[in-house]
Amino acid sequence: MTNRVLPCSLIQLTRRHGLVAAGYLLLTLAFTMPTLWHLSDAIGGQQQGDTLQNYWNMWWVSQSLVHLGQNPYHATYIHYPNGLSLYFHTYNFLNGLLSLPLQLCCGTAVAYNGMNIFAFSMAGLGAYALSLWMLRGRAVPRRAIAFVAGMVYAFSPYMAFHYAIGQPFMVSIEWFPWYLLTLLVGLKRGRWYLVGAAVLLVMIGLTDWHYVIYALLLTALVGLLHTFAQRGWPAWRTLLRRLSVVGLLFALGMAPVVVPMILELSQEAYAVRDIRHSLYHSTDLLAFVLPSIYHRSGVIGPASCFMAIWCRAVSPAAWPRWASFRCCWLLGIYLPLGSFCVSGWADLAAGGRPRLGYRHFEHNPQQRPSWSGLSGSKPDEFWHRLGRFPGHAADWAAAALCPTLAVAHLLAA
C-alpha cells in the first residue's frame, strides 16, 4: 500500500497540472528564442554583459568539485599560485551544483542554457502552485487566474532584463514561490513542511544574497500576518516554534558559507563598494508605474496591477473584507520605510520630499541616506534596493483587489 501512494500522487499531479507545466515550458522556449536552436554552440545573454563571468562560475563549480576535489569557493586558477576567494563573489553556487549532471554529459553551454530554461519554467509553475493554494475555497476560476499569475511572475521585465545581460543568478527566482508555499503550509501543518521550507531558504541563499534577504523579509511579514490572524498565547507559541525551526535549520545550512565570510571580512573589508555604484543600481519610484524598455511587451509589469483591479471589479467576493484592512496596515509600514530608503531621514526632516532616482544623491552628497553605512561590507546593493518598498506597498494594497495577481506582481517587481 505504501509503495503505491507516491506513484499515484505523481500520476494525479501530472494529469491535473501537466498541461500547465508544458505551457510554461513552451512560453519559456518562446521567451528565450533562439536559445532552443543553439543549446550547445551559444549561450543566452549579451556578450558584453555578465554572461561570460557567470558561464565561468558554472564551469568552476564542476571543475573544482569533480576534477580537482577542492573547495569551490576558492579559485586556484586565478591569481596563481595564491588563488582567489569566491565567498564575496557573485557566484550562484546552487546553479553550478544542480547543473553538474548536464555539464558532465552535455557540456557547460548546454547546462548554462538548460538552467535558464529551468528557472523560467519553474518560476511560472511555482507561482501557479502558490496561487492555487491562496485561492483555495474561492468561487473564482482558480486555474486560469493562477496561470496568468505564473506568467506575470516568470516573464516580467525584471526577468527579461537580467536574462539579456547574462545574470542567471538574478533570473533564478524559481525558489521564491515554492518557499512561500512550503512555509505557509508548514505553519499550518508543521513537521516536514518546515524542513522543506528551510531547505528551500538555503537554496535561495546559495543563489543570491539579495534574494535571501527578500525571503527573510517576506518570512517576517508572513509571521506578522499569522500573529494577527491567531489569538492566544498557545497559538502564538506554536507559530514562534515553527518559525524558529525554519530559522535554525537555515542558519545551520548557511553556516559553512557565512562563517568564512565573516572571518574574511574581519581581516580586510575589501568588499566595500563606493556608494555611487549602489545608487546607480537602485530602483526609483517611477519604475513601478512606467512600462519597461527591456521587456518585449513593454506593459506586462503595470498591466498586472490593472488586471488585479479588473478582477476585483468583476468578482467582488473573491477576497475577504478583512484582507483590505490588513493590506492597508502593511501599506502604512512599507510606504514610510520606502520613503526613508529613497530620501533619507535628513532630507525628510529638512522638509524635503522623496526624490526619484539616484542622481539627487550624486549631486547632494551631504544628503546621502543615513543608512548607507549600515551594511558592513555592502557586497550587494541591499540597503539601496530597499527603495523597492514603496512599489511593494502599492502591490500589497492591490492584494485587497486580487491576491493572486498582486502577489505575482510583488515578487516580480
N, C-alpha and C positions, 0 to 999 in steps of 0.2 A: 504493500500500500504506500509506504513512504517513498519508494523509488518512482512511483507514478505521479506524485504530486508536482514535482518541479517540471518534468516534461509537459504535463497537461497545462500548467500555468504558462509556460513559454509558448505553447501552441495557441492558447487563448489570446495571449498578448499579441502574437503575430497576426492572428485573424482580426483582432479588433483594431490594431494600430499599425499593421504592416504597410498599408497604403499610405498612411501619414508619413512614416519613415521614408518610404520610397519617394514621396512627394518632396520632402525636404532635400533628399539626395539629388533629385533632378534639378531642383531650384539651385542647389549649390553648384552643380556642374555648369548650369547656365550662367550663374553669377560670376564664376571664376574662369569662364572661357577666355582663351583657348587652352587652359591648363590640361584638359582631358586629352588633347591631341599631342601633348608634349610632356607626358608624365616623367619620362626618363631622360630627355635631352634638354630640358629647360626648367626653370623654377619660377613660381609666381611672384610678382613684385618688380618694382623698378630697380635696375642695377645700381643706380646712383643713391638709393636709399640704404636701409639696413639689411637688405636681403642677403648679401654675401656673408656678413658677420653672423647672422642667425643660421645660415647654412653651415658655417664653420662650427657654431655652437652644437648643432645636432651631430655633426661628424665627430667632434671631440668627445662627446659622451660615449659613442661607440668605440672610438679609438682607445680611450682611457680604460674603460671597463672590460672590453672584450680582448683587445690586443696587448695592452700594457699592464692591465690588472692593477691600476693605481687609483688614487683619489681623483674623481672627475672635477673637483673644484680646485685643482692645481694643474696648470698647463705647463708641461716641461718642454714643449716645442716652441715656446715664446720666451724671449729674453734668456736664451740658453747661456750658461748652464744653471742659472739660479731659478729659472721658471717664473711663473706669474700666478698670483692668487686670483681666483674667479668668484670669491664669495660676494663681492660687491659688483660683479659683472652682471649685465642684463642677460641672463643665461637661459631661462626656461628649461631647467634640467628635466622636468617631467616629460616634456615633448620628446626630448632625446631618449629618455628611458623607454617610453611607450613605443617609440619608433624603431627600437632595436631589431625586432623580427624583420621589419621591412628593409632596414638598412643591410642586414646580413644576407637577405635573399635577393633583393632588388636594387640595392644601391641607395645612396643618400638622397639623390634627386627625387626618386620615387617616394621615399619616406617623407621628405620635406613637403611635397605636394599632397601626399596622402594625409598627413597630419592637418594640413589646412582644410582639406575636404572634410575630414572627420570633425574638425572644430565647428565649421558652419552647420553641418548636418546635425550634430549632437546638441548644438546650441538651440536650434529650432525645435528639436524633439524634446529637449529638456524644458523649454518654455511652454511647449504644448502640454507636457505632463503636469507641470506646476499649475497651469491654468485650469486644466481639467479638475485637479484636486480642489482648487479655490472655488470653482463653480459647482461643486457637488451639491445636489439638492436644489439647485436653482432652476426655475422654469424658463430656461433660455436654450438656444441651440449651442450646447456646450462645445461640441467638437469643432464646429465652424468657427466659433469665436476663439477657441484655443489655437486652432491652426493659424488664424490671422495673427494672433499674439506671437506665435513662434516665428512667423515671417518678419514681424516688426523687430523682434529681438535679434534674430540671426542675420538679417540682411539690412541693417541700419547703415546710415552714413559713416558712423564710427567704424564699423567693420570694413566698409569699402575703403576708407582711408588707410587704415593700418595694414590691410592686405596689399594695397597698392604700393606702399613704401617698404614692404618686406619686413613686417614685425609680427611674426606668428605668436609671440608671447602675448601681444595685445589682442590678437584675434582669438586666443584660447579662452573665450568667455563661457565655454560649454559647461563648466563645472558649477557655475553660479546657481542656475535653476535647480539642478539636481541636489545641490547642497541645501538650498532653502526648502525644497520639498522633503528631503530626508529629515531635516531639522524640525519642520512643522509636524510631521508625522511622529517623530521621536518624542517631541514634547507631549504628545497625547498618549503614545503607547509605550515609550521608553525602550529599554533593552537594546537590541541590536541595531535599531534605527539610530540611536545616539552614537554608537560606534561607527556606523556608516557615515553619519554627518561629520564626525571628527576626521575620518579618513579623507572625505571629500574636501574638508577645510585644509588639511595638509597638502592635498593635491593642488588646491588654489595657491597655497603658499609657495609651492615649488614651481609655480607657473610665473607669477609676477607679484612683487611686493605691493603695488597699487591695489591689486585685486584682493589680496588677503586683508588689507586694511578696510576696503569697502565691505568685504564679507563680515568682518568683525563689527563694523558699524551697523550693518543690517541685522546682525545677530542681537546687538543691543536693542535695536528697535523692536525686533520680534519679542524679546524678553519683556520690554515695557508694555507692549500691547497685550501680552498674555497676563501680565501683572494686573492691568486694569480690568481684563475680562474675567479674572478669577477673584474670589472673595475668601478671606480667611487664611490664617497662618498655615494650616496643613497644605493647602493648595500652593501657597507661595513657597513653602519649604520644598515641596516636590519639584516645582519649577526651577528653583535655585539649584537643587541637587542635580537635575538633569542637564542644566546649562553648565554646571561645574564639571560634569563628566566629559562633556564635549570640549570644554576649555582645557582640562587637564590632559586629555589624550592628544589634543592639538599641540600643546606645549611640549609633550614628550616626543611627538613626531617631528617637530621642527627644531628640537634642541641640537641635533647634530650639525645643523646649518647655522642657527642663531648664535650658539655659544662661540664658535670660531670667529664669527663676525664681530662679536663684542670684544673678544680678546685682540683681534686685529685692529679694531678701531681705537682701542685704548693705547696702542703703541704709536699710531700715526693716523691723524684724521685726513688722509689723502682723498677720501671720497667726498669731501665737502665741495659743493659747487658754488659758483657765483650766482647771486640772486637773479641776474638778468636771464640766465639760462632757464631757470624755473618759471619765471614770469612769462617768458616767450612761449612756453608750452602750456600755459594755464588756459582756463576756459573763461570766456566773457559771457555776460548775461544774454547778449543778442543771439548767441549760438543756439539757444534753446527755442527760439521762435522763428528764426530765419532758415530757409532751405539750405542744405549743404551743397557746396560746389563739388564735393568729392563723391557724391552718390549718383548713380545713373538716372534714377528717377527724380532726384532733386527735392522731393517733397515727403519722403516716407517718414522722416522724423516728426515734423509738425503735424503731418496728416494723422498720426496715431492719436494725438490729443483730440482733434476734431472728430475722429471716429468714436472716441470714448464718449464725447458729448452726444453724438448722434445715437449711440447705443442706449444711453440713459434716456434720451427723449422717446425712443420707440419702445423701451421696456423699463418703465419707471419702477417696477417692483423687483428689478434684478439685483438690487443691492440694499441691504437693510439700512434703516434710517440712522442707527447708532454709528454706522461707519462714517457718515458725514461728519459727525461731531469729533470722532477720533482723528479723522484726516485733518480737520481744522486745528486740532490740538498739535498734530505733527507739523502743520504749516507754521504755527506760532513758534515752534522751536527751530525749524530749518531755516526760515527766511531771515531772522536776525543773525543766526550763525553764518549763513551765506553772505549777508551784507558785511559782517565783521571780517570775513575772509577776503572779500573783494576790496574793501576800503580801508580796513584797519581802524582800531578804536580812536587813534589820534585824529584821523580825518573826520570821523563822525562826531567826536567831541568838539571839534572846531566849527561845527555847524555845516560841515560839508555834506555832500550826497555821494552815494555809491557811483564810482566811475565805471565805464565799460572798457574792458581791455587792459593790457599791461602797460601801455605807453605812458599812462598817468604816473606810474611809479618810476618809470625810466627817467622822466624829466623832473620828478619831485622826489629825490632820494630821501629827504627828511620825512616823508610821509609813507615810507615803506611799511608794510604790515608789521605790527608789533610781534606777530608770531613767526617771523622769518627765521628767528634763531632757535626755535623750539626743537627742531629736529637735529639730533646730534651729528649726523653725517650727511643728511639730505642726499642719499643715493637715488632718490626719485623726487618728483615734484608733489609729494602728498599734500603738504600744507597749502600749496597754491591751488591744487586741484580740488580742495575743499570748496572752492568757489562754485563747484557744481551744485552745491546745496540749494541755492535759490531755484534752479531749474527742477531739482528733485522735489522741492516743496510744492511747486505747481503740479508735479506729477502725482504727489500724494493727495493733493486736493482733487485732482481729476479722478483719483481712485474712488471718490464718492459717486462718480458718474458711471464708471465701468471698471471694475477692479482688474480684469484680465489685461486689457489693452494698456491701462495705466501702469501696471507693474512691468509689462514688457517694455514700455517706453522708458520707465525709470531705469531699468537695467541696461538698456541700450543707449541711453543719453550720452 
